[in-house]
């Protein structure tokens, strides 16, 4: 259940991992109204257990679980977030229609002032971690520290301490440096002063330096503060650990904060860490949500069991869910046919659709995921330097076969699927058509070899080299690359294959490639996501794009309270990106969910990282 602003590279059917790097919607009238009132909470607190004992479901998915901290650069993956959606509670979560729904059984927030903009976030009394420890202000304070960047050592650059092969921090990472590798672009960076902790230790009050439109989405309980402090500060129990963590943050104690940040960054990764850091254990993977992790194997499976300490509105029915990671979608379908799994959730393809529909008794649900495929061009530090020239960038985009890719790879699953022709609006969204009509994307709708050749001649560039990064193990990407290569070579480009099974680790790596073919996954509609990708210092700016005009528009978008003005700014940014030949979007990912018939409640959502987002609603014949 995500509430923070997140936008991640996605590669359905393949295990994406992330390179580590420094990272940096409401009207004002609504701000004056208390959004949630604790006293208004009603629900199943104290109701009888909803679990059907010994009920179990096995789910096949292609994206593995390798870190419990999906807020770091390394852990920011759909596979990790999918597990977090089943194990974490939030102040808000999205439903299947993309509507933000508050969860008063977890907590509340209240605007205290508009000048300066001040919000109090409160955890409901009685909410506990799966080990029985209270969820409280210490957890909220840690979330602020980790994702605001306010306590980080000034001007520290973590890039030299990132292992190029794994994306994790190396063993020689400075031990006297405070560096939380959190989602600093999400808006908490606007809270530069240390939040105030309430006397009852259930609330923290954030005073924003500037109004942030996404304030409802910014703060969520991530990792358990007591587990972090017990390991980082050698605290003996939960109470002592929470107190020590709060003191370290309030007093800005560098030595303690350095240790806390190191453990927060790396202590929840599943595999062995550089320098011999012990991998996370299941008893550290605590939950505030319906399910808790009770077993895992890095890259193979993870087992979720109903959380006995959970007492919120999302009580589950199924006792145990095992998620198996099967990279090949057709192998997933075969596993469903053989009844080795009960549910398949995968990126849609013609072959997969045919395989699933051929399974006797299978129920197949088709939809679109929030992932959208695109081509990014490197503006600097690329392998060949070809795209340093804007005319060469534009020429290359003219030979990207967008319609052919859509026709060959998407239409067999969704015959009426449209091209995605906007960077900032989902197809079908209210402002999508208006933005597409004005953003200049139509210049790249069809392959224009002659136009590309003309631009290369004007640039006085012959046979520019372009090495394309993509996942070597993804058949869809291989087909896309082959189609792209054929048309680009007709225009004079020398296109080569920079694919790698560790493609995501290479994103943003200087000198590694010239263009990247992958997908972004948009977890919500927050304005902060645009700044993360398209801003000069954005957390997800892997192609070194920098534009003063875009930065200025993003800066205004980040403080715009009027939804109409927000839409205008998004349209202007969209237009600027096409004008700069940033790259080109291709299509929205089709998604297929199938069950052998025994699981009800499966609902694809355009705002979820996977199918587990509403696992608490699932039922089987024995768990209804």
N, C-alpha and C positions, 0 to 999 in steps of 0.2 A: 504494500500500500504506500505508494510514493506521494510525497507532498512537496519535496524540494524540486527546484527547477533542474531538470537533467536532460541532456541530449547526448546520445552515445552513438558510436559507430556500431552498426549491426551487420551480421552476416548469417542469416538463418541457415541452419544446416552445417555450421562450422563453428569451432570454438574461438571466438574473438577474445583477445587479451589486449591490454592497454599499455601504451607507453607512458611512463611517468613524466610529468612536466609540471612546472608551477602553474596554478590555475587561479587562475584568478576566477488588478484587472477589474479593479473596482473603482466606482466613482467616489468622489469625496463625500457625497451625501451618505453613502453607505458606511463610511468610516466613522460617522458620528453615532452609529447604532451598535450596541453590544451584539456581536455576532452570535455568540453562544452564551447561555446562562447555565451555570452549573446546576442550579436548583431545578432547571427544567428537564434534567436527565431522567428518562424513563426507559425501561428495557428489561432484559432478562437477568439482571443482577439477582442472584440468589435462586434462580429457577432450577429445576431439576436438570440433570445431565442430559445433553442431547445426543451423546455418542452412542452409536450401535457398536457394542463390544465385538472385537475381532473383525470388524469391517475393514477392508483394505482395497486400495486401488493402485495400479502401476501405470505410470505415465511415461511415454517416450517423447523425448525432445532432443534437439540437436545441439543445444548450447549448454556447455557444462558449467558446473559450479566450482569455482576455484578460490573464491575469497568471500568472506562474510561482510567485508566492508566495501560496499559498492560506491562509496563516495570518493575513493582515491582514484588517481589516474590509472593505476594498475587494475584495480577491482571494478572499475566502472564499465560493467558488461551486462547485457541483457540476461545472461544466465545467472549471474549473481543477484541481480535485482529481482528476477522471477522468484527466487527462493525467499528473498526479503519480503516480497509482497505477501507471502503466506505466513511469515513469522513476525512481522512488525505491525504495530498499530500506529496510527497517525491522527492528527487533529482533523484531517480531511482525507478523502480518497475519491477517485473517479469511478463512476458507474459505467456500464457498457455503452451509454450514450454520450460519454464525455462530460457528464454533469458532475460538478464538484459537490460531494456530500459530506457534511460534517459528522464526526463521530463523538458525540457528547459522552459516551461511556469511557472514552479515553481522556478527554480534556477539553479545554476551552481557550478562547483568546478574547481579549477585550481592548478596544482602542481607548486609551486614557487621554490622549491629547493629539491634536493635529499640528500644533506648533509649539515645540518640535513634535514630529510624529512619533508617538510612543505607544507601544503595545505590550500588554501583559499576557503571557502564555502560562496556563495552569494545568497541571496534571490532576486528574480526578483522584480524590482520596480512595485508596484501596487498590489502585492499579499496581501490579507487581510484575517483576521479571519472573521467568520460569523457574528460577532457583529460589524464589520467595522474597528476594530483596525488593524494597520499594522502588518504584519509578518516581523520580522526583526532580528537584531543581538541579541537582548535580549532573544528571543526565542531560538536561536542557543546556546547562552551562557548557558542558563538554562539546555538545553539538555546535553551539555558537563559536567556541574557541577553534574547533576543527574546521569550520566552514566559513569563517569570516576573514581569516588571515590577519586579524588584528594583533595577535601575539607573536606572529612569525618574526624571526630575525630580519631586520630591514636589509634589502638588496641582496639577500642570499639567493643564489642560483643553483637549483638542485640538479640541473642537466648533466654536469660532469659526473654525477654519482648515480646515474641510471644505467643499468646493464642493458646494452642494446639488444641482447638476445631474449631477455625475459621481460623487460620493462619494469623490473623491480629495482629498489635501491640497493647499491653495493655495500659491502661490508665496511668500506672506508668512509661511509657517510659521517660527517663531523658530529661528534657526540656533544659538543657544546652549542649546537645550533638548534633553535626552536623552529621547526617547520612542519606544519600540518598540511598534508597534501590533499586538502579538501576542496569542495566546490565553491571557491571564492567568488565566482562570477554569479552565483545564485542570488545575490542581493544582500546577504548578511555582511558583506564588506562595507555596507552603509551604516553598520553599527560598530563604530570605532571605539566607543567607550565600554568598559566592562559592565555587563548587565547587572541589575540589582536583584539579589536573591531575597525572597520573602521570608518573613519570620517563621512561617510554618514549613519552609523548605519545599513547597510544592510549586512555586511560581518563580519565574524570572521576568523582569521588565526590560524590554529593549527600547532604547532611544535611538531612532534612526537619524543620521546626519541629513538625509534628504528623504522625501517621500518615495517609497518603492511600490509600484503597482502590484507586485507579486507578494505582498507582505503575508497574505494568508498561506502561502505555499512554502515559505522560507525555512521555518524551524520545525524540525522533526527529531524525535529521539532516535538516534542511530545506534551507537554501541553503548554497552553498560558501563557507566562511569566507575562503578566499584571494581569491575574486572580489570579495566584499564589501569586504575590506580594501584590495585593489589599487585600487579605485575611490574608496573613502571616504578612505583615508589615503595615496594616491598611492604605494603600495608597488610595487617593481619586479618582484618575482617571488613565487611561491607561498610559499616558505619565509619570506622577509622579511615577507610579508603576514600569515601565520599568527602569527608571533612578535609582530608589532605589535598584532594584535587581542587576543591573550592578555594582553599587557602592559596595553593600554588597559582591559580588563575587570578584571584583578587589581588595578590601581592606581586604578580608577574615574576615569580621566582624562576630565573632562567634555567638553573640546573634541573629542577623538577619538571618544568615545562618541556625541556628538551627530551627527557626520558618519556614523558607522557606522549609527546608527539611521535616519537619513534615507535612506541608500541601501538599507538592508534594507526599509524601508517602501515605497519607490517605485521602486527601481532595477530591479525585475524585472517591471514592467508593460509590456505590449506597445506601447501607444500613447504618443504624445508627452505628457510630463508638464508641469504648470504650472511656469512659470519657465524653460521651455526645456530641461528635463532630457531627455537623449537616451533614446529607447526602448531596451529591452533588445535585444541581438543574440543570434543563435542560439549563438554561441560562449560566451555567458554562461549559457546554459540547460543547465548540466552535469547529468549523471545518475549515480546510484549503482545504478540498476536495469537491467532487461533491455533497455530502449529509451532512446534519447536523441532530443531534438528536433533535427531537421536543417533544418526549414523551417516557416514559419508565415505566415499572413496574418490579422491581427486580425479576427475575426468571420467568416472565410471557411473556412479549413482549417488543419490542422497536420499535419506529416509526422513520423512516428516511425520511426527506423531502429535496427536491432539494435545495441546498444552493444558495440563491440569490446573495451572494457576490463572488461566484466562477466564475473565468474568465479564467481558464486554458484550456488545451487541452482535458480534460476528461469531457466535458459538458454532463450531463445526458439527457435522453429523458422522463423517467417516473417521475412524480411529487412526488409520495409518495410510500415508501416501508415499509411495516410492517412486522417485523420478530417475529413470534410466536415460543415460546420454548415448544416443545412437545417431551418429553424424549423418549417415545416409538416409534420406527420407524414405526411399523404397525399402530399405531394411526395416524402418519403423513400420511400414505398412505390412511387411511380411510378419513381423512380430505380432501385430494386431490380428492378422489372419490365423496365426498359430496360437493365439490367446496367451502369448507370453507377456503382453501388455494389454491394458484395458482402454487406454486413451492415447491417441496420437495427435500432436500439435506441431505443425510444420509449415514452412513456406510452401505456397501452392505451386504446383507445376502440372503440366498435362499428364505426365507419366504417373505422378503421385495421385492425381485425381482419378485416373483410370484404375489404378491399383486399389485405392480405397473403395471406390464404388463397386468393384468386383468382389469384395468380401461379403459373403452371405450374412445378412442381418446387420451389417454396419450402418450406423447413422453418420452422415457426413455434413458438416456445416461449413459453408464457405463465406469468407468475408475479406476485408482488407485490414492489414495490420498498420501500425503507425510508422513502419519502416518505409523509407523511400530511397530508391536507388539513384545514384548520381555519379558524375565524373567531376573530380576536383583537379585543378591544374596548379602546379607549384609556382608561386610568384617569385620565389627566391630560394637559394640553397638547394637547387634541384640537381639531378644527376648530370644533365647536359647543359643547363642554362637556357634551353630553347625558349621557355615561356617567360623569360625576363622581358621579352618583346611583346607588347600588347597585340600587335597585328598577327603575330604567330599564334598567340592564344586564340584570337578570334577565328583564324583560319582553321585551327584544329577543331574547334567547336562546330564549324560548318560541315565537318565530315563525320560527326558522331551520328550513327544511324538510329535516331530515337524511335521513329515509327517502325522501322524493321525489327528492332529489339522488342518493342511492345507487341508487335504482331506475332513474332516467333515464340516469345517466352511467356507472355502474360495472357494474351487473348485466348489461348486454348483453355485457360482456367476461368477467366472472366472475359467473355467475348466483347463486352462493352466498356472495358477498362480504358480510361483516358490517359493520355500523356500527362505527366505532372509537369507543369510549366511555371511553377512558382517555387521560390526558395522558402517563403514564409507563410504560405497558406496551403492548407489541405484542399485537394479537389473536393468540391461540393460545399466548402465553407462559404459564409455569406459574402466575403470580400474577394474570393478567389477569382471569379470571372473578371471583375473590374481590374484587378491587379494584372492578370494575364493580358488583358486588352491593352495595357499601357506599358508593360515592362520590357518589351522588345524581344521576348522569348521566341516570337514567331520567326525571327531570323534564323533560328536553329531547329525549326520543326522538320525540315527535309534536308537530306544530304545535298550539298552544293559544292561539288568538286571544283567547278570553274571559279566560283567565288573564292574558294580557299586558295587556289593557284594564283589568282589575281592579288590577293593579300600578301602571299609569300613573295611575289615579284616586287610589290611595293616596298616590302621590308628588306629586299635584297638578301633574302635568306634561301639557300638551296638545300634541299634534303635535310631538314631539321630532324634531329633524333628525339624520339619520345619513348621512354621506357615506362610501361604501365604496371603499377602495383595492384595486385588483387590476390584473392585467396586461391592458391593453386589446387586446393582440394574441393572447390565448389564448381560443379558442372555448369551451373547457370552463368557464373562469372567467366568461365572459359569460353562459352558460346558468345557472350557479350564482347569479350576481347577479340575473338576471331572476326566477328562482324565489323567491329571498330577498326581493326588492323587492315582489313581488306579495303575499306573505303578511304582510310587515311593514306594508305600507300598510293592510291590512284592520284591523290593530290600532290604527292612528292614527299610525304613524311616517311621517315624510317622508324617504324614502330616495332619495338622489341618487348619481350616478356620479362617483367620484373616480379612475377608472382612468387608467393612464398606461403608456406603453411602458417608462418608467424607474421602474416601481413599486418595485423593490428599493432604488433610491437614496433613495426617499422614506420607507422604513421607519424609524420613530423620529424623523421630522422633525416638530417641534412645529408645530401648526396646520395640518397638511396633510390630515388625514382623521380619521374617528371610529372606523372599523372596518376591518380588513384581512382580505382573503381570499387566503390563500396556503398553501404547504406547508412543513413542516419536514422536513429530511432528516437522519435519525439515523445517523451513521456507525458508531457502536459502542454498547456497553452501559455505557459508563463513567458513574459517578455524577456526574461534573462537568458533564455536559450539562444536567441539571436545574437546577443553580445558574446556569448561563449564561443560561437563558431566564427562569426564575421568581424568581430572587433579585433583591432590590432593586437591587443594583449589577451585575447579570449582564451579560455581554458581549452577549447576544442579547435583552436585555429592551427591546424596541422599543415596548412599550405602557405603560411607566411604572408597571407593577404593583408594589405594595409592600405586604407583609404581614409583621408581626412574627412571627406564628405560622409562616408558611411559611419565613421566613428562619431561624427557630430549628430547624425540622425539617431544612432544607437543611444547616445547619451541623453537625448531628449526623450526617446522612447522609455528609457529607464526611470523617468520621473513623471511621465505623462499620466494624469489621473482620468482624463476623459477618454472613454473607449473609442469615440469617433476619431479623436486625434491619434490615438494609438494605431488605428487602422490606416490612417493617412501616412503615418511614419513608416509602418511596415511596407506599404506600397512603394514608398519612395526608396526604401532600402532595397527592395526587390528589383526595382528598375536600375538602381546603381550597380547592383551585382552583375546584371546582364550587360550593362554598359562597360563594365570593367573586364568582361569575359572571364568571370570568376571560375566558371565551369558550367555544367548544365545538368538539371534534374532529369530523370528518365521516367520513372513510374512509381506508383504506390504498390507495395508488396501485397500480392494475394496471400491469403492465409487459409489453411484447411485444418479443421479439427474433426476428429473421427473417434467414435467409440463402438465397441462391439455390441452395444445396446444396453449395457448394465449400469452406465453412469449417467445421471441426469444433472442438469444445471450448468453444463459446459457452455460458456458464452465468450466468444472472442471479443476483445475490446481494443479500440484504437488508441487507448491510453494506458495499455498494460504491456509489460515486458514479456509476458507469456500467458499461459492459460491458467496459472495458479492464482491469479489475482482474486478470484471469488471462490476459492476451493472450499471455504466454509459453507457455501451454498450447495455443494455437491451432495448428491444422495445416491445410494444404491438400493436395490430392492429390499435389503436388510437394514437400511439405515434411515428410512423415511419416517 
